[in-house]
């Protein structure tokens, strides 16, 4: 009986250690406390997370729990990050993806150098383009793998001196260029047509009182024609304007007084 009790306690302690590691450097960076992943998936993702962390010296982690008891997901994630010593190096640099499955809450938080590599725009794109569509369909392994691969891309860009942000988002730039093209096309075609149509309407309204005359003397005033004054007056002016597009500034990162930046919501 004592052996069974001791074994049970050992298993519980091991499970707790894997779920919430006391030192991130000593335990797995993917803490699946719910069992969303198979054993092979679990080890594969952990190995990938460690490879990225060691290469870029910024920790990337995933923590999954069953229930956060109604507490704010971001605050719970911050507490886990601080209480269980997550982060790389003295400045505790890192990015953590946190999931609470009971209410389907998520949070993504950055700290230290993570605030530089993972800007506000970068976090939004990571969530909206890559993670949330898959998490919403319960495709957890695929979403976690994409999360890790994208963090590696972000960290590489930051190391090269151009963190992923508004000015370095090629997809956003392409969307803006496409939108700008159609706007310019509409201006070039529709505006001149609108002006021409308006002018024609004005001329047409002025001609409604005209009556057909058969004799030219109708147009000569009584007493003859006497030119006393001449004025050159421009009736219309055509003005062409070209919009000068301003380069958008980098969005950067909004860091709180506690040193964290992040996003949270439901998936």
ChimeraX attribute file (.defattr): number of C-alpha atoms within 10 A of each C-alpha:
attribute: neighborCount
match mode: 1-to-1
recipient: residues
	/A:1	6
	/A:2	7
	/A:3	8
	/A:4	9
	/A:5	10
	/A:6	11
	/A:7	12
	/A:8	12
	/A:9	12
	/A:10	12
	/A:11	12
	/A:12	12
	/A:13	12
	/A:14	12
	/A:15	15
	/A:16	14
	/A:17	17
	/A:18	20
	/A:19	20
	/A:20	25
	/A:21	24
	/A:22	18
	/A:23	15
	/A:24	19
	/A:25	15
	/A:26	10
	/A:27	15
	/A:28	24
	/A:29	27
	/A:30	28
	/A:31	23
	/A:32	21
	/A:33	17
	/A:34	14
	/A:35	12
	/A:36	15
	/A:37	15
	/A:38	11
	/A:39	9
	/A:40	9
	/A:41	15
	/A:42	17
	/A:43	14
	/A:44	13
	/A:45	21
	/A:46	21
	/A:47	15
	/A:48	17
	/A:49	25
	/A:50	19
	/A:51	15
	/A:52	21
	/A:53	24
	/A:54	12
	/A:55	12
	/A:56	15
	/A:57	18
	/A:58	26
	/A:59	29
	/A:60	30
	/A:61	27
	/A:62	21
	/A:63	24
	/A:64	20
	/A:65	17
	/A:66	15
	/A:67	16
	/A:68	17
	/A:69	11
	/A:70	11
	/A:71	10
	/A:72	14
	/A:73	24
	/A:74	23
	/A:75	13
	/A:76	16
	/A:77	24
	/A:78	23
	/A:79	12
	/A:80	18
	/A:81	26
	/A:82	12
	/A:83	13
	/A:84	15
	/A:85	16
	/A:86	26
	/A:87	28
	/A:88	23
	/A:89	13
	/A:90	7
	/A:91	12
	/A:92	20
	/A:93	22
	/A:94	25
	/A:95	31
	/A:96	25
	/A:97	23
	/A:98	25
	/A:99	28
	/A:100	23
	/A:101	17
	/A:102	12
	/A:103	14
	/A:104	16
	/A:105	20
	/A:106	23
	/A:107	23
	/A:108	24
	/A:109	23
	/A:110	31
	/A:111	28
	/A:112	21
	/A:113	20
	/A:114	28
	/A:115	22
	/A:116	20
	/A:117	32
	/A:118	28
	/A:119	25
	/A:120	23
	/A:121	18
	/A:122	23
	/A:123	24
	/A:124	17
	/A:125	16
	/A:126	19
	/A:127	22
	/A:128	12
	/A:129	11
	/A:130	17
	/A:131	21
	/A:132	18
	/A:133	14
	/A:134	19
	/A:135	20
	/A:136	13
	/A:137	10
	/A:138	13
	/A:139	14
	/A:140	15
	/A:141	17
	/A:142	14
	/A:143	20
	/A:144	23
	/A:145	17
	/A:146	16
	/A:147	20
	/A:148	21
	/A:149	15
	/A:150	15
	/A:151	25
	/A:152	22
	/A:153	15
	/A:154	24
	/A:155	26
	/A:156	18
	/A:157	16
	/A:158	19
	/A:159	13
	/A:160	9
	/A:161	10
	/A:162	14
	/A:163	23
	/A:164	27
	/A:165	26
	/A:166	19
	/A:167	16
	/A:168	14
	/A:169	14
	/A:170	12
	/A:171	10
	/A:172	14
	/A:173	13
	/A:174	11
	/A:175	11
	/A:176	11
	/A:177	12
	/A:178	11
	/A:179	11
	/A:180	13
	/A:181	12
	/A:182	11
	/A:183	11
	/A:184	13
	/A:185	11
	/A:186	12
	/A:187	12
	/A:188	11
	/A:189	10
	/A:190	12
	/A:191	12
	/A:192	13
	/A:193	12
	/A:194	11
	/A:195	12
	/A:196	12
	/A:197	12
	/A:198	12
	/A:199	13
	/A:200	12
	/A:201	12
	/A:202	11
	/A:203	11
	/A:204	11
	/A:205	10
	/A:206	10
	/A:207	10
	/A:208	8
	/A:209	8
	/A:210	7
	/A:211	7
	/A:212	6
	/A:213	9
	/A:214	7
	/A:215	7
	/A:216	7
	/A:217	10
	/A:218	9
	/A:219	9
	/A:220	10
	/A:221	9
	/A:222	8
	/A:223	6
	/A:224	7
	/A:225	9
	/A:226	8
	/A:227	5
	/A:228	5
	/A:229	5
	/A:230	6
	/A:231	5
	/A:232	5
	/A:233	6
	/A:234	6
	/A:235	5
	/A:236	7
	/A:237	6
	/A:238	6
	/A:239	5
	/A:240	5
	/A:241	5
	/A:242	6
	/A:243	6
	/A:244	6
	/A:245	7
	/A:246	6
	/A:247	7
	/A:248	8
	/A:249	9
	/A:250	14
	/A:251	14
	/A:252	18
	/A:253	21
	/A:254	13
	/A:255	17
	/A:256	9
	/A:257	7
	/A:258	8
	/A:259	11
	/A:260	18
	/A:261	24
	/A:262	25
	/A:263	16
	/A:264	19
	/A:265	14
	/A:266	15
	/A:267	18
